[in-house]
């Protein structure tokens, strides 16, 4: 995948909770750790990450992390 968008463009397409979820996952937290920290269920974190992947056309956690770093999350 080649991310040709500027960092501001993908960030604008993400909801605040999606950005927060992405930040936790990029920091190395598990879905369960992220869910507990955000006061959500593991399934909700999974849903957020599926939406993030769809919005940004990302398939791997490594790509998620790279985008999070590019966005300054």
C-alpha positions in Angstrom: 0.0 0.0 0.0 1.3 3.4 -0.9 -0.1 6.2 1.3 -0.1 9.2 -1.0 -2.4 11.3 1.2 -1.0 14.1 3.3 -1.1 13.4 7.0 -3.9 15.9 7.5 -6.2 14.2 5.0 -6.4 10.8 6.7 -6.6 12.4 10.1 -9.6 14.4 9.0 -11.4 11.3 7.9 -11.1 9.6 11.3 -13.5 10.2 14.2 -11.9 11.3 17.5 -12.4 7.8 19.1 -10.9 6.2 16.0 -7.8 8.4 16.3 -7.6 7.5 20.0 -7.9 3.8 19.2 -5.2 4.1 16.6 -2.9 5.9 19.0 -3.3 3.1 21.6 -2.7 0.3 19.1 0.3 2.1 17.6 1.7 2.4 21.1 1.7 -1.4 21.3 -1.3 -2.0 23.4 -3.5 -5.0 22.8 -7.2 -4.7 21.8 -8.1 -5.6 25.4 -5.7 -3.1 26.9 -7.1 -0.4 24.6 -10.7 -1.4 25.4 -10.1 -1.2 29.1 -8.3 2.2 28.9 -11.0 3.7 26.7 -13.9 2.1 28.7 -15.1 0.1 25.7 -15.5 -3.6 24.9 -12.9 -5.4 22.9 -15.5 -5.8 20.1 -15.9 -2.0 19.9 -12.1 -1.5 19.5 -12.1 -4.2 16.8 -15.0 -2.3 15.0 -13.1 1.0 15.2 -10.0 -0.6 13.8 -11.9 -2.2 11.0 -13.3 1.2 10.1 -9.9 2.8 10.3 -8.5 0.1 8.0 -11.3 0.6 5.5 -11.1 4.4 5.5 -7.3 4.4 5.0 -7.1 1.3 2.9 -4.7 -0.4 5.4 -4.4 -4.1 5.9 -1.7 -4.6 8.6 -1.0 -3.4 12.1 2.5 -2.3 10.9 0.8 0.0 8.3 -1.5 1.3 11.1 1.5 2.1 13.2 3.3 3.9 10.3 0.2 6.0 9.7 -0.2 6.8 13.4 3.4 8.0 13.5 3.0 10.1 10.3 -0.1 11.7 11.9 1.8 12.4 15.1 -0.4 10.2 17.2 
